Amino acid sequence: MPWGSEGQPLAWSDTLEPHPARGRLMGGRCEGTSAVSSLRRVAPLVILASFFVCLVLYYVSPMGAPAVYAPPLASESGGFASVTTEAYRKRLRVRGTQRRLPQALIIGVRKCGTRALLEMLNLHPHVQKNGMEMHFFDDDERYANGLEWYRKRMPYSFDNQVTIEKTPSYFISREAPARIRAMNRTVKLLLIVREPATRVLSDYAQIMETKLRKGRQVAPFHKKVLTADGEINDGFKAIQISQYAVHVLRWLREFPREQIHIIDGDNLIVDPYTEIDKVQRFLGLPRHIRPDNFYFNETKGFYCMRNETFQKCLADAKGRPHPKVDPAVMSHLRKFFTPFNEQFYEMVGRNFGWPTS
């Protein structure tokens, strides 16, 4: 009879019944291994469950805070293959946040630095930007969807954060001022302006680039801004936009002057901190943005942004070089805008000192 390692006889059985002296040889089953076998069966499930829990915690707790799932908007829905990590994160709501109507709006002006202004303000932890231009207050179809539709397209924010939306075409809209006042008569408005003739040239540069990219011809600058007899072409939309006094009048009819903060877009290019510091004070925010949040990028030729976790420059399309134009045409434009500028200075109580020729 075979003997075990401790001098005990080994008994064999081909049945599955428990036996006090059953060993591991010849397919026999040892009673002492039943717990180990159970553990081996359960272990893979435990490991898989742990991995799943870790994965869920990673995505559900961005910035170290608990979060809940927010159903996607109809515009965000799509097939499984189209769901990216970024889209998934957008559907996660950090606990304690909610979508809110904007407490501040960047209303314009186009080609004066509205995107730069929004991105610079986004350095502030108490600012939550809406990255898209919503065109809610200047588009009849979108406005007909109602404020709840608009609110649901705002980002999630905490109680101590200011939600900001940017649509530059609000400034020239006839309907936008009254519609915005109907939403919130205490909303804070941000208006960024540049020297009007330079703004026209920047507007033309973008139009030219867009058309050339599509293989379309574009008329020279002087033919767009001047009529055949050499007068200023007041029908050119870029020139209409630069008549700031015409448009700001509608806003001052709906809102008190102290509710509209005007940013010098030309100064924002060369001294961004000075302008942004004024804005954060206007919004009633702690002065979190500091001078070292901006650095000059020699390659791009303009200021970029940074904070403790990232640094960012605007896209190459921003700050694009202007085409060379006849100085006499620019002088003609500046003379045309002079009376509009003087009226604008008087209306807003600030002289920007733009050239008159």
PyMOL commands that set and color helices and strands:
alter all, ss='L'
color gray80, all
select helices_A, chain A and resi 25-27+31-60+62-64+74-76+80-82+85-90+114-121+140-143+147-151+168-170+176-183+196-213+221-225+237-241+244-254+257-259+265-270+272-282+291-293+327-348
alter helices_A, ss='H'
color red, helices_A
select strands_A, chain A and resi 67-69+92-94+98-99+104-108+127-130+156-157+162-166+188-193+260-264+294-297+302-306+311-312
alter strands_A, ss='S'
color yellow, strands_A
deselect
rebuild
show_as cartoon
